[in-house]
């Protein structure tokens, strides 16, 4: 299914979308997030979606659209998000994060668009809107399509759960289709069959009631920054296993046979290290690099601050120190239970002389989808057609907090048809998405509908 004559227009529209700084985590961008919702609604209408609406929530709005032919036909619900991560640190971007530019790279000689949200998830969700336009240009649809595109995915989808629970009839579908993941390479597609869950929190260590002169008080009071660093260091042992009591109780231990099958996916450790500029991999003893970032849980400090960080010197013992900490969880680990375990453990290892505050932010459950469903088979056939090779099922290391809820509430499986690459720098400076990947997504998605409908009959 070609759309050669429309490629330049599809590219320009996507780049206009990327110019909107829809950062959901920062209240300063609220008007921009609202503008992005309006933009998505308009884009759905222009693509040919006859019914679109913006649904307000206590947070950022949800954009809903539907193209319904007949309730007896298969129905696909497309989920995505229009919000993006904060662009910080700005000084590490080679070009302004909300001024998209096309650059050629070694991996993308045909070009890639550099901007915040280029891949995660504006580029990938926009593929679905353009795929609708392409399908409608070829004739009447033989299936129903619904769109639910939200503005809070990057902050935990806090208000989507209530929306889903209160609108089950509206969202009723046979399968959920998401492009918010990646694939192995431009020549070897893959379908994500598992996601890790998430538990995210902020911790604050408070010592003295004010910043102190480090000469007058140094050595006589607990320094909150020192204490925080020592406490964080205690969260893992020498084998890089997380030390929180009960943390691994529900972790699924995959058989060696399953691990061997997963290891068949192509992976070059030297290329991996070179791609991120490190000279060694690091992680839990007894597991491969790919296992550590997909089927094993992890704990990372995402930010840490306190005291004086300006130019020159200021000799103080800070009153407070802070850190943001996230744990990626595997299926069977409950994010709320893990949050409670972390809180109890972190408070227990605090020394005398400081107070500890743990503030949970957001979380989500892990998810695994089987590969014998009609939806998976349809996706595999679509990739086979456009890439000329069968996709490999592959667990992913990221999190989409709402996916487990979809299956619980809507009783529908989710198919994760991602077109991004590990090198796309999502959540990082210089995020980008290749033109090849963008256009290949628009070409492949319509084939999913074709095969899903055929397999359903």
C-alpha positions in Angstrom: 0.0 0.0 0.0 1.9 3.0 -1.3 1.5 6.7 -0.6 4.5 8.2 -2.4 2.7 11.3 -3.5 1.8 12.2 0.1 5.2 11.6 1.8 6.3 15.2 1.8 2.9 16.3 3.3 3.0 13.6 5.9 6.5 14.7 6.9 5.5 18.4 7.2 2.5 17.6 9.2 4.5 15.4 11.6 7.1 18.2 12.1 4.3 20.7 12.8 3.1 18.3 15.5 6.6 18.2 17.0 6.8 22.0 17.4 4.2 21.9 20.2 6.0 21.5 23.5 3.5 19.2 25.1 5.4 18.4 28.3 2.9 16.9 30.7 5.2 16.8 33.8 5.6 20.6 34.0 2.5 22.8 34.7 4.1 25.6 32.8 3.3 23.8 29.6 -0.4 23.1 30.3 -1.6 25.4 27.5 0.8 23.7 25.1 -0.5 20.2 26.2 -4.0 21.5 25.5 -2.9 22.8 22.1 -1.4 19.4 21.3 -4.8 17.7 22.1 -6.5 20.2 19.8 -4.0 19.4 17.1 -4.5 15.7 17.3 -8.3 16.1 17.2 -7.9 18.2 14.0 -5.5 15.7 12.5 -7.9 12.8 13.0 -10.7 14.8 11.4 -8.5 15.8 8.4 -7.5 12.1 8.0 -11.2 11.2 7.6 -12.3 10.2 11.1 -16.0 11.3 11.2 -16.3 11.5 14.9 -13.7 13.1 17.2 -13.9 14.7 20.6 -11.7 16.1 23.4 -12.6 14.6 26.7 -11.5 16.6 29.7 -10.0 14.9 32.8 -8.8 16.3 36.1 -5.4 16.3 34.4 -4.7 16.6 30.7 -7.4 15.8 28.1 -8.0 12.6 26.1 -8.5 12.7 22.4 -11.1 10.2 21.2 -12.1 9.4 17.6 -14.0 6.6 15.9 -14.7 5.4 12.4 -17.5 2.8 12.8 -18.8 0.8 9.9 -20.8 -2.0 11.5 -20.7 -3.4 15.0 -20.5 -6.9 13.6 -17.1 -6.1 12.0 -13.8 -6.4 13.8 -13.0 -3.3 15.9 -9.4 -2.1 16.6 -8.7 0.4 19.4 -5.6 2.5 18.7 -3.9 3.9 21.8 -1.1 6.4 22.0 0.0 9.6 23.7 0.7 13.1 22.6 2.6 14.3 25.7 6.4 14.2 25.8 9.2 14.1 28.3 10.8 17.3 29.5 13.6 18.2 27.1 16.2 18.8 29.9 19.2 19.1 29.8 18.7 21.6 27.0 22.4 22.3 26.6 23.0 18.7 25.4 20.8 19.1 22.4 22.5 19.8 19.1 19.4 21.6 17.9 16.4 23.1 19.8 14.1 20.2 21.0 10.9 21.8 19.7 12.3 23.0 16.4 12.4 19.7 14.5 15.1 19.3 11.9 16.0 16.6 9.5 19.6 15.2 9.7 21.3 12.3 8.0 23.2 9.9 10.2 25.2 6.7 9.6 22.2 4.6 10.6 19.7 6.9 8.8 21.3 8.0 5.5 17.8 8.8 4.3 17.4 11.2 7.2 15.8 11.3 10.6 13.8 14.0 12.4 15.4 15.3 15.6 13.0 16.7 18.2 11.5 15.8 21.5 8.7 13.4 20.9 9.9 12.5 17.4 9.7 8.8 18.3 8.1 8.7 21.7 5.3 8.9 20.9 4.3 11.7 18.4 5.9 10.1 15.4 4.6 6.7 16.1 1.0 7.7 17.0 0.9 10.0 14.0 1.7 6.9 11.8 -1.7 5.5 12.8 -3.5 8.7 11.9 -1.8 8.8 8.5 -2.5 5.0 8.0 -6.2 5.8 8.4 -6.0 8.4 5.7 -4.1 6.0 3.4 -6.7 3.2 4.0 -9.6 5.5 3.3 -8.0 6.6 0.1 -8.1 3.0 -1.2 -11.8 2.5 -0.6 -14.4 1.6 2.1 -13.1 0.0 5.3 -14.0 -3.5 6.3 -13.5 -2.9 10.0 -14.1 -0.4 12.8 -11.4 1.8 14.2 -11.3 3.7 17.5 -8.6 6.1 18.7 -7.8 7.0 22.3 -4.8 9.3 22.5 -3.9 10.7 25.9 -1.8 13.4 27.4 -0.5 11.9 30.6 1.4 8.8 29.6 4.8 10.3 30.6 3.5 11.1 34.1 1.8 7.7 34.8 -1.6 8.0 33.0 -3.2 8.9 36.4 -6.6 9.7 35.0 -6.9 7.2 32.2 -7.8 4.4 34.5 -11.1 6.0 35.6 -11.9 6.9 32.0 -11.4 3.3 30.8 -13.5 1.9 33.7 -16.3 4.4 33.1 -16.3 4.0 29.3 -16.1 0.3 28.7 -18.9 0.3 26.1 -17.4 3.2 24.3 -14.0 1.5 24.1 -15.2 -2.0 23.4 -12.9 -3.6 20.8 -11.5 -6.9 19.6 -7.8 -5.9 19.9 -5.8 -2.9 21.1 -3.0 -1.6 18.8 -0.1 0.4 20.2 3.1 1.8 18.6 5.1 3.1 21.5 7.9 0.5 21.4 10.7 -0.4 19.1 12.1 -3.2 16.9 15.5 -4.8 16.6 16.7 -3.1 13.4 15.7 -1.6 10.1 16.2 -5.0 8.5 15.0 -7.2 11.3 11.6 -6.3 12.7 10.3 -7.5 16.0 7.1 -7.4 18.0 7.2 -6.6 21.7 5.5 -9.3 23.7 6.3 -8.0 27.2 6.7 -4.8 29.1 8.1 -4.1 32.5 6.1 -2.5 35.2 7.1 0.7 37.0 7.3 2.1 40.5 8.5 5.7 40.7 9.1 7.8 43.7 10.9 10.8 45.2 12.9 10.8 48.4 13.9 13.6 50.7 16.5 13.5 53.4 16.3 16.3 56.0 19.0 17.0 58.6 19.5 20.4 60.3 16.8 23.0 60.2 18.9 25.2 57.9 22.0 25.1 55.7 25.1 25.1 58.0 28.6 26.4 57.6 30.7 23.3 56.8 33.6 24.6 58.8 31.7 25.3 62.0 29.5 22.1 61.8 31.4 19.7 59.5 32.1 16.4 61.2 29.5 17.0 64.0 26.2 16.6 62.2 24.8 14.2 59.6 25.1 15.7 56.1 21.9 14.9 54.2 23.7 14.7 50.9 26.3 12.2 52.2 23.6 10.2 53.9 21.4 10.1 50.8 24.4 8.8 48.8 25.2 6.1 51.4 21.5 5.0 51.5 21.3 4.8 47.7 24.5 2.7 47.7 22.8 0.3 50.0 19.9 -0.4 47.7 22.0 -2.9 45.7 24.6 -5.5 46.7 27.9 -6.4 45.1 26.1 -8.6 42.6 23.8 -5.7 41.6 20.8 -7.4 43.2 18.3 -5.1 44.9 18.4 -5.4 48.6 14.8 -4.5 49.5 13.3 -7.3 51.6 10.6 -9.2 49.6 11.5 -7.5 46.3 12.1 -10.7 44.4 9.3 -12.8 46.0 7.1 -12.6 42.9 9.7 -12.3 40.2 9.2 -14.9 37.5 12.2 -17.1 36.9 12.2 -18.1 33.2 13.5 -21.5 32.3 16.8 -21.9 30.6 14.9 -23.1 27.5 13.0 -19.9 27.3 16.1 -17.8 27.9 17.9 -19.7 25.1 15.1 -18.9 22.7 15.2 -15.3 23.6 19.0 -15.2 23.1 18.5 -16.1 19.4 17.5 -12.5 18.7 20.5 -10.7 17.1 22.6 -8.7 19.5 26.1 -7.4 19.3 27.5 -6.3 22.7 30.3 -4.2 21.2 27.9 -2.3 19.0 25.6 -1.8 22.0 28.5 -0.3 24.0 29.6 1.8 21.2 26.1 3.2 20.6 26.0 4.7 24.1 29.7 5.4 24.6 30.5 3.0 27.4 33.4 0.5 27.6 31.6 -2.2 29.7 28.1 -3.4 30.4 26.9 -3.5 34.0 24.1 -5.3 35.9 22.8 -8.2 37.9 25.2 -11.2 38.0 24.1 -14.3 36.2 22.1 -12.7 33.5 23.0 -11.5 30.0 22.8 -7.8 29.0 19.5 -8.3 27.2 18.0 -10.2 30.0 18.9 -7.5 32.5 17.0 -4.9 30.6 13.9 -7.0 29.7 13.1 -10.0 32.0 14.8 -8.8 35.2 13.7 -5.9 37.5 16.0 -2.9 37.9 16.5 0.1 40.2 17.9 3.4 39.1 18.4 6.9 40.4 16.9 9.3 37.8 17.9 12.5 39.5 19.7 13.6 42.6 20.2 17.1 44.0 20.9 19.2 47.1 23.2 21.9 48.5 25.0 24.5 46.4 25.5 23.7 42.7 26.2 27.2 41.3 29.5 28.7 40.1 32.4 28.8 42.5 32.4 27.6 46.0 29.9 27.8 48.9 30.9 25.7 51.9 27.6 24.6 53.3 26.1 21.4 54.7 22.7 21.4 53.1 19.6 21.0 55.1 18.0 18.7 52.6 18.9 16.3 49.8 16.6 14.8 47.2 16.5 12.0 44.7 14.1 10.5 42.2 14.2 6.8 42.0 12.5 4.4 39.6 12.2 0.6 39.6 11.3 -1.3 36.5 9.3 -4.4 37.5 8.6 -7.7 35.7 5.3 -9.4 35.4 3.8 -10.7 38.7 5.5 -7.9 40.7 2.7 -5.5 41.9 3.8 -1.9 41.6 1.9 -0.8 44.7 3.3 -3.5 46.8 6.8 -2.8 45.6 6.3 0.9 46.4 5.4 0.0 50.0 8.4 -2.4 50.3 10.7 0.4 49.1 9.3 2.9 51.5 9.7 0.6 54.5 13.2 -0.4 53.5 14.4 3.1 52.8 13.1 4.4 56.1 14.7 1.5 57.9 18.2 2.1 56.6 18.3 5.8 57.6 20.8 6.7 60.3 20.0 8.8 63.4 20.2 12.5 62.8 18.0 12.7 59.6 14.4 12.4 58.7 13.2 10.5 55.6 10.2 11.3 53.4 9.2 9.0 50.5 6.7 10.4 48.0 5.3 7.9 45.5 4.7 9.4 42.1 3.3 6.8 39.7 3.6 3.2 38.7 2.1 0.5 36.5 2.0 -3.3 36.1 4.1 -5.4 33.8 2.5 -7.1 30.8 3.1 -10.2 28.7 1.1 -11.1 25.6 1.0 -14.5 24.0 2.1 -15.0 20.4 -0.7 -17.4 19.3 -3.4 -14.8 19.2 -5.1 -13.5 16.0 -3.7 -10.1 16.7 -0.1 -11.2 17.0 -0.4 -13.4 13.8 -1.9 -10.4 11.9 1.0 -8.2 13.0 3.6 -10.8 12.1 2.1 -11.1 8.6 2.1 -7.4 8.1 5.8 -7.1 9.0 6.6 -10.0 6.8 5.0 -8.3 3.8 6.7 -4.9 4.3 10.1 -5.9 5.6 10.4 -9.2 3.7 11.3 -11.1 6.8 9.4 -12.5 9.8 9.4 -10.5 13.0 11.0 -11.9 16.2 8.9 -11.8 19.4 10.9 -9.9 22.0 10.4 -8.7 25.5 10.8 -4.9 26.1 12.4 -3.1 29.0 10.1 -0.1 29.0 6.8 0.5 30.6 3.3 1.5 29.3 1.5 1.6 32.6 -2.0 1.4 31.2 -1.6 -1.8 29.1 -2.3 -4.3 31.9 -5.4 -2.3 32.8 -6.7 -2.5 29.2 -6.7 -6.3 29.4 -8.3 -6.3 32.8 -11.1 -3.9 32.0 -11.7 -4.3 28.3 -10.8 -8.0 28.0 -8.8 -7.4 24.9 -5.2 -8.3 24.1 -2.7 -5.6 23.2 -0.4 -5.8 20.2 2.7 -3.7 20.4 3.7 -2.8 16.9 6.7 -0.5 17.5 8.9 1.0 14.8 11.5 2.8 16.9 15.1 1.8 17.4 17.2 1.6 20.6 19.4 4.4 19.1 16.5 6.9 18.8 17.5 8.5 22.2 13.9 8.6 23.6 13.8 10.5 26.9 17.3 11.8 26.1 18.7 14.9 24.3 18.7 14.6 20.5 15.7 12.2 20.3 15.0 11.3 16.7 13.0 9.0 14.5 14.1 7.8 11.1 12.2 8.7 8.0 12.5 5.0 6.9 10.9 3.9 10.1 8.1 6.5 10.0 7.1 5.7 6.4 7.5 1.9 7.0 5.1 2.2 9.9 2.5 4.0 7.7 2.9 1.2 5.1 2.7 -1.7 7.6 -0.2 -0.6 9.9 -2.9 -0.9 7.1 -1.7 -4.5 6.5 -2.4 -5.3 10.1 -6.1 -4.4 9.6 -6.2 -6.4 6.4 -4.9 -9.6 8.0 -6.7 -9.1 11.3 -10.0 -8.9 9.5 -9.2 -11.9 7.3 -8.2 -14.0 10.3 -11.3 -13.1 12.2 -13.6 -14.3 9.5 
